[in-house]
């Protein structure tokens, strides 16, 4: 598979994930929350704190997508094994790690404030584990890209 093909696939995936993210955070979650309030008016005080919390947690996800967009440029120009690309991926791993910790801490805080159900906290662990796994994979990739970049620089300097 050529670099151009991989570049296009990465860009298509980033665009698809961004569109799905916008649909989920701007349409589905507010619609679901409004439906929940219509059926259970006692939860109406929870709607805006939860909506704002979820929107805040969405921001690092979109920042991650921006980094992946930039990494796709490295794929396009065959400059993946550079320190700059490794830094981009390491930073994206940090952004994702922050988001996972923030999401879990926010769920615990909302539970402590009486605006969350323990079952929702337990279900959110699925998102936390998925996000932490993705952050770990990204961090490992960054580490090995750093090593590969050093090897490539060494090889380029000996030629």
Residue, then its C-alpha position, 0 to 999 in steps of 0.5 A: x500500500x502506498x503512502x498516498x493511499x495510507x494518507x487518504x485512508x487516515x484522512x477519511x477515518x479522521x473525517x468520519x470520526x469527526x463527523x460522528x463525534x459532532x453528531x454524537x455530542x451536538x445532536x444525540x447526547x442533547x436529544x437523549x438528555x432532553x428525552x430523559x428529562x421529559x420522562x423523568x423531570x426530577x433529573x432536570x437539574x442534572x441536564x446542563x451540568x452533564x451536557x457541559x461536562x460531556x462537551x468539555x470532554x469532547x474537546x480533547x478528542x477533537x484535539x487528538x483528531x487534529x494531531x492525527x490529521x497532522x500525522x497523516x501529512x507525515x505519512x503522505x510525505x514519508x517522514x513518519x520516522x522523525x522526532x517531530x512525528x514522534x512528538x506529535x504522537x506523544x502529545x496526542x497520547x498525553x491529550x488522550x490520557x488527560x481526557x480519560x482521567x478528566x472524564x473519570x474524575x468528572x464522573x466521580x465528582x458528579x456522583x459525589x454531588x448526587x448528579x450521577x448514578x453508580x451504574x452510569x459510573x460503572x458503564x463509563x469505565x468502558x469508555x475509560x478503559x478504551x481511552x486508556x488503551x488507545x492512549x497507551x498504544x499511542x504512547x508506545x507507538x511514540x516511543x518506538x517512533x523515537x527510537x526508529x527516528x534515531x536509527x534513521x538519523x544514524x543511518x543517514x549520517x553514516x551514508 
